[in-house]
């Protein structure tokens, strides 16, 4: 356990920040699932709409360093490719 007042405060802040980051990661996963669900439904227009709406969510979370920017780019690339591959 933390011995100094400063270390105790940092431990408290870390708990709060971890909860906030977990919430953002959950938001990211939900955004990705929305796009995947639209792709699996087979409706290309709905998939494109979902993609456009949720790309900003992915970028925003990458900007906050919750995930690496390259990981965000990889997700967007793969989702975009899956939409383009639809008949």
Secondary structure, DSSP 8 states (H G I E B T S, - for coil): ---SHHHHHHHHHHHHHHHHHHHHHHHHHHHHHHHHHHHHHT-HHHHHHHHHHHHHHHHHHHHTTSS-HHHHHHHHHHHHHHHHT--
